Amino acid sequence: MPEAEAAAAVSGVVVFTDIVGFTEFTAVQGDAAANELLTAQEQIVGEELPPGARVVKELGDGLMLWFPEPDAALSTCLTLMERFERHSEQTMQPLWVRMGMHWGRQVRRRDDLIGHDVNLASRIADQAGPAELLLSETTHACLTHSIAADRFEEIGPVLMKGIPNPIRLFRALPAA
């Protein structure tokens, strides 16, 4: 058996994305159209990721992203939401993406990230609706004061599967 690799802790923002209705879209439109949608998502994300951020992995129709700091994560995710919406309007393909983000410590395992804070980011994404970005109270508290308070709507403490305590969540609102 190979020896376990030394785990390195990193701090940053984990973002999970998920294309809403992808399974039904694939069933109705077919595999080729589904592939086109995934390619569009991949291209848009690749164009918008700032230096230091990365796609950790693809998860079917979703992604796990990592950012070294919260302001860049929020700014990038809001831009991605706008670009996804524009793509949907221009192509009539529903690139409606839900996102959840959480700032914390992750354990690096090869190219992957694991740990409680990664799991929490995933559960936050599960709470989001179509074209919605949710963030944890921890992430919200880490944002610089230059980000307007009216860009967020508190949705309160939320119980999530496998998370022992309720987590206060905030909805990021698009720029007016």
WORABEL-V613130 format. One record per pair of residues at least 4 apart in sequence whose C-alpha atoms are under 8 Angstrom apart, sorted by the first residue. I is the first residue (numbers start at 1). J is the second residue. Records with the same first field share a line. If there is no record, write none. Layout:
I=J / J
//
This chain:
5=109
7=107 / 108 / 109
8=107 / 108 / 109
9=105 / 106 / 107 / 108
10=105 / 106 / 107 / 108
11=68 / 103 / 104 / 105 / 106
12=66 / 67 / 68 / 69 / 70 / 103 / 104 / 105 / 106
13=66 / 67 / 68 / 69 / 70 / 73 / 101 / 102 / 103 / 104 / 139
14=64 / 65 / 66 / 67 / 101 / 102 / 103 / 104 / 117 / 118 / 121
15=63 / 64 / 65 / 66 / 73 / 99 / 100 / 101 / 102 / 121 / 122 / 125
16=62 / 63 / 64 / 65 / 99 / 100 / 101 / 121 / 122 / 125
17=62 / 63 / 64 / 97 / 98 / 99 / 100 / 125
18=61 / 62 / 63 / 97 / 98 / 99 / 125
19=61 / 62 / 95 / 96 / 97 / 98
20=95 / 96 / 97 / 98 / 130
21=25
22=26 / 34 / 61
23=27
24=28
25=29 / 30 / 34
26=30 / 31 / 33 / 34
27=31
29=33 / 34
30=34
31=35
32=36
33=37
34=38
35=39
36=40
37=41 / 93 / 95
38=42 / 61
39=43
40=44
41=45 / 84 / 95
42=46
43=47
44=48 / 80 / 83 / 84
45=49 / 80
48=76 / 79 / 80
49=53 / 54 / 76
50=72 / 76
52=67 / 68
53=65 / 66 / 67 / 68
54=65 / 66 / 67
55=63 / 64 / 65 / 66
56=63 / 64 / 65 / 66 / 111 / 112 / 113
57=63 / 64 / 65 / 112
58=62 / 63 / 64
59=63 / 64
67=72 / 73
69=73
70=74 / 103 / 139 / 142 / 143
71=75 / 143 / 144
72=76
73=77
74=78
75=79
76=80
77=81 / 99 / 133
78=82 / 133 / 172 / 174
79=83
80=84
81=85 / 97 / 131
82=86
83=87
84=88 / 95 / 96 / 97
85=89 / 95 / 96 / 131
86=90
87=91 / 92 / 93 / 95
88=92 / 93 / 94 / 95 / 96
89=93
96=130 / 131
97=130 / 131 / 132
98=125 / 126 / 128 / 129 / 130 / 131 / 132 / 133
99=124 / 125 / 128 / 131 / 132 / 133 / 134
100=121 / 122 / 123 / 124 / 125 / 126 / 127 / 128 / 133 / 134 / 135
101=121 / 122 / 124 / 125 / 133 / 134 / 135 / 136 / 139
102=117 / 118 / 120 / 121 / 124 / 135 / 136 / 138 / 139
103=117 / 136 / 138 / 139 / 142
104=117 / 138
105=115 / 117
106=113 / 114 / 115 / 116 / 117 / 118
107=113 / 114 / 115
108=112 / 113 / 114
109=113 / 114
113=118
114=118 / 119
115=119
116=120
117=121
118=122
119=123
120=124 / 163
121=125
122=126
123=127 / 160 / 161
124=128 / 134 / 135 / 136 / 160 / 169
125=133 / 134
127=134
128=132 / 133 / 134
132=171 / 172
133=171 / 172 / 173
134=169 / 170 / 171 / 172
135=139 / 140 / 169 / 170 / 171 / 172
136=140 / 167 / 168 / 169 / 170
137=141 / 167 / 168 / 169 / 170
138=142
139=143
140=170
143=147
147=151
151=172 / 173 / 174 / 175
152=170 / 171 / 172 / 173
153=170 / 171 / 172 / 173
154=168 / 169 / 170 / 171
155=168 / 169 / 170 / 171
156=167 / 168 / 169 / 170
157=166 / 167 / 168 / 169
158=166 / 167 / 168 / 169
159=163 / 164 / 165 / 166 / 167
160=164 / 166 / 167
//
